[in-house]
Amino acid sequence: LGDVYKRQTNNRFGLVWCMPPEQAQQHLEMSEVQFKASLQSVLAHDKGRLMRIGERQSYPLVLKQAQEQVRSNVVVLGNAAHALHPVAGQGFNLALRDTQALANLILQRHAAGLPIGEISALQSYVQGQQSDQRLTTAMSHLLPVSFTQSGSALSILRSLSLTLMDVTPVAKQLFARQAMGLTGSAAPWRP
């Protein structure tokens, strides 16, 4: 069916349930009783029994990236620059790192008395962020796509990859650091 991402607050959950568009439409058209039964079967009963379902909404999860992120005196950040699959807040983390790098550029240029919005400086900012943006975008797109594809060979490959990462401390640490936003070109923020 797809991945289920959830966040618990007391006995309430926020949920992103990823599935193909046709299946999403079917779930939107289900009665609350049918939808609860379908969702309960995916969640099992480890969090208890579903009592109520809030408003259901559907958003296409497609990777979108701006063709240009800067012009003279203009910078496109966050979801306007790159709309990512909602995997563990990676789009938000990336937006924070991009914002931090831009803030550092602005502070440096202001301190030096240079124009803040000069196109060459803004292009330099984008070039400095491209590696982090590419890696985060690829990870945020490929993980959910790989877990929503069916097929025994792909399933075996996923299982082996996860097992290998689990037993390889360096790979596990690198993956976790990227997922937590602890990598990238931005230096630590200091007020």
Secondary structure, DSSP 8 states (H G I E B T S, - for coil): ---EEEEEETTEEEEEE---HHHHHHHHHS-HHHHHHHHHHHHTTTT----------------EE-S--EETTEE--GGGTEE---STTHHHHHHHHHHHHHHHHHHHHHHTT--TT-HHHHHHHHHHHHHHHHHHHHHHHHHHHHHH---HHHHHHHHHHHHHHHH-HHHHHHHHHHHTT--SS------
